[in-house]
Amino acid sequence: MIAQSLETPAEVLPDLEILDPYVEWQKKEGVKVIRDFLFEDLKAIELEPWPRKGGKGAIINIPNDILTNDCQIVEIGPGGNSEPEHHMYEEIVYILSGRGSTSVWFDEDQKQTFEWTAGSLFVIPLNASYQHFNGSGSEPMKYLAVTDLPPMLRQFRNEEFIFDNYFQFRDRFSGEKGFFAGEGKLYNGRKWRTNFVPDAANLQVHSWKERGAGGSNAMLYLPQANLAAHISQFPVGTYKKAHRHGPGAHLLILSGTGFSLMWREGQERRKCDWKVGGMVIVPWQDCIHQHFNAGAEPARYLALRGAGGGLRPHREAINADVNIKLGGSQIEYEDEDPEIHKLFEAELAAHGAPCKMKAFIPWCTGEVGPTFISQKGD
């Protein structure tokens, strides 16, 4: 067999242009795209008209080509409503401000409508039609949505399949009454199974001693969704153990003042300050990160995580409290760099709050606070 000869050497030929279908979709949407992983105030993000949504919006991408999810901020004007839509990707919705209602349906005669207010959380069932309604005639409403659109669009490379596909996932949602009633059931391991959380800032959380220093948590298992979420809270003067996992966890700050450290093994740590209304996103593959309550009240965040397919988000959560030396993803207090605790004590002093880590950190100059029993410090 004789190899085909080329008149022009390959090294001087033009590069093959490979288009990213997700990036191309963003361009056609004509909406603002922000590439960052730290946001001081989500409500202050500048929004632009977004016809698909029937209001204004912006898309947030972490500065990382490995996009397991994206984040969309949408505003609906006073007395307004979003455009009806359905799509072949999953979406978790968190209401940033305002009050109103949402209708979800496969069939018009089985439409389910439920009300929400600031702090509510729910999932749009896969490929179900939905529409949001602003219940105020004088104030806009804003919501944040974390979706798995990037991998879905990159997988199928066809917008018609994503946005004009009428397959109905009746095993996930069949129009049954009470689907979004806000009821839930608690299972072993702090797992709260529900379709709707009325107020994430006040949902009951449960002890998770393995994550350190009196912390508490609720793992939100949303109906047959690959996207997942959890709520974590930790007392005054404490911080969580460092751990690592893949990119894309969006942490919305619901209470408290503090900071997170983000770093890759062997690299310099980046300090990300946060407060209520802000958000920090885990940006890199195998990113080590650690969260600190530097204020004078309990700190709570809502983490919206997605999709890796199947059970991966849940398995990451299970592995989060296992010592990294034993094959897990967590760095124990005794193995952390002493400079981390020194930084924490300095931040506490600046906020006039005591350090309560003496029971866990031998070189702590503060006091004994929570031990192995969850103490919210309310």
C-alpha positions as semicolon CSV with decimal commas, in nm:
position;residue;x (nm);y (nm);z (nm)
1;M;0,000;0,000;0,000
2;I;0,143;0,337;-0,106
3;A;0,083;0,632;0,124
4;Q;-0,090;0,927;-0,036
5;S;0,155;1,207;-0,105
6;L;0,077;1,569;-0,025
7;E;0,198;1,854;-0,236
8;T;0,200;2,083;0,069
9;P;0,376;1,970;0,388
10;A;0,130;1,916;0,675
11;E;0,318;2,151;0,906
12;V;0,241;2,453;0,687
13;L;-0,128;2,374;0,630
14;P;-0,391;2,576;0,823
15;D;-0,513;2,443;1,156
16;L;-0,838;2,247;1,163
17;E;-1,098;2,463;1,337
18;I;-1,303;2,263;1,586
19;L;-1,604;2,456;1,710
20;D;-1,741;2,412;2,061
21;P;-2,122;2,372;2,025
22;Y;-2,181;2,514;2,374
23;V;-1,973;2,826;2,302
24;E;-2,144;2,867;1,965
25;W;-2,483;2,845;2,136
26;Q;-2,379;3,118;2,380
27;K;-2,283;3,346;2,091
28;K;-2,622;3,300;1,926
29;E;-2,803;3,369;2,253
30;G;-2,633;3,709;2,261
31;V;-2,628;3,719;2,640
32;K;-2,343;3,826;2,864
33;V;-2,097;3,548;2,955
34;I;-1,882;3,584;3,268
35;R;-1,579;3,362;3,328
36;D;-1,493;3,370;3,698
37;F;-1,533;3,169;4,018
38;L;-1,579;3,434;4,289
39;F;-1,878;3,668;4,314
40;E;-1,923;3,913;4,601
41;D;-2,292;3,983;4,536
42;L;-2,498;3,776;4,291
43;K;-2,774;4,036;4,282
44;A;-2,527;4,300;4,161
45;I;-2,427;4,111;3,845
46;E;-2,504;4,319;3,538
47;L;-2,767;4,151;3,320
48;E;-2,857;4,190;2,953
49;P;-3,175;4,114;2,755
50;W;-3,224;3,740;2,704
51;P;-3,518;3,673;2,470
52;R;-3,520;3,297;2,532
53;K;-3,588;3,360;2,901
54;G;-3,832;3,649;2,858
55;G;-3,624;3,883;3,071
56;K;-3,262;3,971;3,140
57;G;-2,976;3,738;3,220
58;A;-2,613;3,637;3,226
59;I;-2,426;3,307;3,198
60;I;-2,144;3,218;3,436
61;N;-1,868;2,978;3,331
62;I;-1,574;2,887;3,550
63;P;-1,238;2,965;3,381
64;N;-1,192;2,599;3,293
65;D;-1,259;2,416;2,967
66;I;-1,389;2,117;3,166
67;L;-1,746;2,241;3,213
68;T;-1,959;1,984;3,392
69;N;-2,222;2,256;3,439
70;D;-2,292;2,625;3,397
71;C;-2,474;2,889;3,599
72;Q;-2,745;3,117;3,467
73;I;-2,874;3,432;3,639
74;V;-3,217;3,545;3,516
75;E;-3,435;3,843;3,605
76;I;-3,807;3,867;3,529
77;G;-3,960;4,213;3,547
78;P;-4,250;4,323;3,772
79;G;-4,569;4,139;3,688
80;G;-4,388;3,955;3,410
81;N;-4,326;3,594;3,320
82;S;-4,061;3,388;3,151
83;E;-4,105;3,236;2,808
84;P;-4,233;2,876;2,821
85;E;-3,949;2,636;2,746
86;H;-3,835;2,278;2,778
87;H;-3,490;2,129;2,724
88;M;-3,293;1,808;2,726
89;Y;-3,073;1,912;3,017
90;E;-3,125;1,928;3,391
91;E;-3,165;2,247;3,589
92;I;-3,165;2,333;3,961
93;V;-3,334;2,667;4,038
94;Y;-3,263;2,882;4,345
95;I;-3,468;3,200;4,397
96;L;-3,236;3,492;4,475
97;S;-3,506;3,754;4,529
98;G;-3,876;3,810;4,483
99;R;-4,182;3,593;4,501
100;G;-4,399;3,420;4,247
101;S;-4,488;3,082;4,102
102;T;-4,378;2,825;3,847
103;S;-4,587;2,596;3,627
104;V;-4,447;2,260;3,510
105;W;-4,614;2,021;3,266
106;F;-4,595;1,759;2,998
107;D;-4,966;1,789;2,924
108;E;-5,164;2,112;2,965
109;D;-5,439;1,928;3,154
110;Q;-5,186;1,802;3,412
111;K;-5,003;2,128;3,474
112;Q;-4,861;2,165;3,824
113;T;-4,822;2,518;3,964
114;F;-4,646;2,597;4,291
115;E;-4,546;2,916;4,471
116;W;-4,201;3,020;4,589
117;T;-4,018;3,306;4,754
118;A;-3,656;3,413;4,805
119;G;-3,454;3,114;4,929
120;S;-3,665;2,846;4,759
121;L;-3,496;2,563;4,570
122;F;-3,637;2,317;4,316
123;V;-3,547;2,108;4,011
124;I;-3,707;2,136;3,669
125;P;-3,785;1,773;3,565
126;L;-3,588;1,674;3,258
127;N;-3,747;1,805;2,933
128;A;-4,069;1,910;3,107
129;S;-4,220;2,241;2,993
130;Y;-4,210;2,518;3,250
131;Q;-4,277;2,888;3,298
132;H;-4,194;3,127;3,584
133;F;-4,427;3,409;3,698
134;N;-4,323;3,714;3,898
135;G;-4,582;3,761;4,173
136;S;-4,490;4,124;4,238
137;G;-4,623;4,411;4,031
138;S;-4,354;4,649;4,151
139;E;-4,031;4,452;4,201
140;P;-3,832;4,225;3,970
141;M;-3,749;3,868;4,069
142;K;-3,414;3,699;4,016
143;Y;-3,319;3,337;4,013
144;L;-3,000;3,137;3,973
145;A;-2,998;2,811;3,781
146;V;-2,720;2,553;3,767
147;T;-2,753;2,329;3,460
148;D;-2,570;2,049;3,282
149;L;-2,619;2,210;2,940
150;P;-2,243;2,224;2,852
151;P;-2,178;1,846;2,851
152;M;-2,520;1,770;2,699
153;L;-2,475;2,009;2,407
154;R;-2,117;1,896;2,355
155;Q;-2,229;1,533;2,357
156;F;-2,512;1,561;2,103
157;R;-2,390;1,869;1,910
158;N;-2,742;1,953;1,802
159;E;-2,952;2,238;1,939
160;E;-3,274;2,098;1,793
161;F;-3,226;1,779;1,994
162;I;-3,168;1,981;2,312
163;F;-3,445;2,242;2,277
164;D;-3,706;2,091;2,041
165;N;-3,718;1,731;2,158
166;Y;-4,057;1,626;2,292
167;F;-3,965;1,299;2,460
168;Q;-4,137;1,276;2,800
169;F;-3,953;1,130;3,097
170;R;-4,265;1,009;3,274
171;D;-4,057;0,808;3,520
172;R;-3,928;1,139;3,658
173;F;-4,244;1,349;3,641
174;S;-4,593;1,251;3,532
175;G;-4,791;1,556;3,638
176;E;-4,895;1,411;3,972
177;K;-5,051;1,647;4,225
178;G;-4,831;1,753;4,515
179;F;-4,506;1,690;4,328
180;F;-4,379;2,033;4,439
181;A;-4,557;2,040;4,776
182;G;-4,235;2,090;4,974
183;E;-4,263;1,765;5,163
184;G;-3,957;1,549;5,210
185;K;-3,823;1,244;5,387
186;L;-3,506;1,207;5,593
187;Y;-3,282;0,904;5,540
188;N;-2,966;0,778;5,705
189;G;-2,660;0,991;5,637
190;R;-2,839;1,327;5,654
191;K;-3,009;1,258;5,318
192;W;-3,319;1,471;5,264
193;R;-3,521;1,353;4,963
194;T;-3,751;1,620;4,825
195;N;-3,870;1,794;4,509
196;F;-3,895;2,142;4,661
197;V;-3,719;2,324;4,946
198;P;-3,926;2,627;5,057
199;D;-3,641;2,800;5,244
200;A;-3,285;2,670;5,213
201;A;-3,153;2,915;5,472
202;N;-3,367;2,755;5,742
203;L;-3,382;2,389;5,642
204;Q;-3,291;2,164;5,934
205;V;-2,936;2,030;5,916
206;H;-2,782;1,733;6,097
207;S;-2,449;1,648;6,256
208;W;-2,159;1,554;6,028
209;K;-1,876;1,513;6,275
210;E;-1,634;1,364;6,021
211;R;-1,614;1,697;5,834
212;G;-1,495;1,865;6,152
213;A;-1,559;2,116;6,430
214;G;-1,929;2,081;6,504
215;G;-2,040;2,105;6,143
216;S;-2,385;2,001;6,026
217;N;-2,531;1,920;5,690
218;A;-2,827;1,809;5,478
219;M;-2,762;1,616;5,156
220;L;-3,044;1,702;4,915
221;Y;-3,148;1,409;4,700
222;L;-3,358;1,557;4,422
223;P;-3,587;1,325;4,222
224;Q;-3,390;1,106;3,983
225;A;-3,157;1,390;3,888
226;N;-2,788;1,377;3,810
227;L;-2,751;1,726;3,949
228;A;-2,726;1,729;4,327
229;A;-2,711;1,973;4,617
230;H;-2,630;1,998;4,984
231;I;-2,649;2,252;5,265
232;S;-2,366;2,283;5,517
233;Q;-2,339;2,494;5,831
234;F;-2,053;2,545;6,076
235;P;-2,035;2,731;6,408
236;V;-1,866;3,056;6,503
237;G;-1,489;3,032;6,534
238;T;-1,458;2,708;6,334
239;Y;-1,373;2,579;5,989
240;K;-1,419;2,262;5,786
241;K;-1,148;2,018;5,691
242;A;-0,995;2,060;5,346
243;H;-1,099;1,818;5,075
244;R;-1,078;1,789;4,698
245;H;-1,293;1,691;4,402
246;G;-1,364;1,794;4,045
247;P;-1,476;2,140;3,927
248;G;-1,823;2,291;3,921
249;A;-1,960;2,297;4,277
250;H;-2,138;2,634;4,317
251;L;-2,143;2,752;4,681
252;L;-2,410;3,014;4,752
253;I;-2,354;3,187;5,085
254;L;-2,676;3,186;5,290
255;S;-2,542;3,319;5,621
256;G;-2,221;3,432;5,783
257;T;-1,894;3,591;5,678
258;G;-1,579;3,401;5,590
259;F;-1,346;3,282;5,323
260;S;-1,241;2,976;5,127
261;L;-0,894;2,863;5,030
262;M;-0,849;2,706;4,686
263;W;-0,534;2,537;4,562
264;R;-0,385;2,254;4,366
265;E;-0,135;2,024;4,530
266;G;0,207;2,188;4,535
267;Q;0,071;2,528;4,427
268;E;-0,001;2,854;4,606
269;R;-0,333;2,889;4,788
270;R;-0,586;3,149;4,671
271;K;-0,799;3,316;4,938
272;C;-1,160;3,386;4,838
273;D;-1,351;3,611;5,078
274;W;-1,729;3,572;5,091
275;K;-2,041;3,704;5,264
276;V;-2,418;3,656;5,244
277;G;-2,543;3,683;4,888
278;G;-2,210;3,587;4,731
279;M;-2,092;3,274;4,557
280;V;-1,768;3,084;4,514
281;I;-1,725;2,801;4,262
282;V;-1,474;2,516;4,279
283;P;-1,282;2,592;3,959
284;W;-1,029;2,318;3,884
285;Q;-0,996;1,944;3,853
286;D;-0,874;1,794;4,184
287;C;-0,904;2,137;4,346
288;I;-0,827;2,128;4,720
289;H;-1,054;2,370;4,903
290;Q;-1,138;2,461;5,260
291;H;-1,413;2,681;5,407
292;F;-1,377;2,909;5,713
293;N;-1,631;3,092;5,928
294;A;-1,451;3,416;6,012
295;G;-1,754;3,606;6,144
296;A;-1,960;3,633;6,458
297;E;-2,254;3,414;6,350
298;P;-2,294;3,062;6,210
299;A;-2,202;3,029;5,844
300;R;-2,420;2,834;5,600
301;Y;-2,387;2,767;5,230
302;L;-2,588;2,589;4,964
303;A;-2,374;2,382;4,726
304;L;-2,519;2,308;4,382
305;R;-2,321;2,032;4,217
306;G;-2,356;1,866;3,888
307;A;-2,346;1,647;3,667
308;G;-2,099;1,373;3,610
309;G;-2,357;1,122;3,508
310;G;-2,530;0,857;3,716
311;L;-2,442;0,857;4,085
312;R;-2,110;1,040;4,066
313;P;-2,215;1,357;4,258
314;H;-2,348;1,141;4,541
315;R;-2,037;0,922;4,549
316;E;-1,817;1,228;4,573
317;A;-2,018;1,336;4,877
318;I;-1,976;0,996;5,038
319;N;-1,600;1,012;4,983
320;A;-1,571;1,369;5,111
321;D;-1,514;1,276;5,476
322;V;-1,256;0,997;5,427
323;N;-0,890;1,063;5,504
324;I;-0,693;1,124;5,187
325;K;-0,427;0,884;5,324
326;L;-0,693;0,610;5,318
327;G;-0,800;0,676;4,963
328;G;-1,055;0,946;5,039
329;S;-1,052;1,315;4,954
330;Q;-1,022;1,483;5,297
331;I;-0,716;1,634;5,466
332;E;-0,736;1,590;5,844
333;Y;-0,667;1,881;6,078
334;E;-0,342;1,728;6,204
335;D;-0,209;1,709;5,847
336;E;-0,286;2,065;5,738
337;D;-0,025;2,339;5,701
338;P;-0,004;2,532;6,035
339;E;-0,005;2,855;5,833
340;I;-0,369;2,788;5,749
341;H;-0,476;2,809;6,112
342;K;-0,258;3,115;6,166
343;L;-0,441;3,289;5,881
344;F;-0,776;3,185;6,029
345;E;-0,698;3,333;6,370
346;A;-0,591;3,660;6,208
347;E;-0,920;3,680;6,017
348;L;-1,119;3,611;6,335
349;A;-0,935;3,888;6,518
350;A;-1,019;4,130;6,238
351;H;-1,389;4,045;6,276
352;G;-1,388;4,044;6,657
353;A;-1,476;3,675;6,680
354;P;-1,312;3,407;6,900
355;C;-1,130;3,101;6,770
356;K;-1,289;2,779;6,898
357;M;-1,064;2,518;6,743
358;K;-0,854;2,422;7,048
359;A;-1,011;2,076;7,064
360;F;-0,883;1,998;6,714
361;I;-0,569;2,209;6,659
362;P;-0,292;2,170;6,923
363;W;-0,125;2,499;6,819
364;C;-0,454;2,692;6,839
365;T;-0,429;2,997;7,069
366;G;-0,807;3,020;7,110
367;E;-1,053;2,821;7,319
368;V;-1,227;2,486;7,317
369;G;-1,552;2,512;7,125
370;P;-1,758;2,235;6,966
371;T;-1,619;1,886;6,989
372;F;-1,768;1,592;6,802
373;I;-2,132;1,687;6,855
374;S;-2,292;1,929;6,611
375;Q;-2,328;2,267;6,777
376;K;-2,478;2,523;6,543
377;G;-2,415;2,813;6,777
378;D;-2,756;2,967;6,700
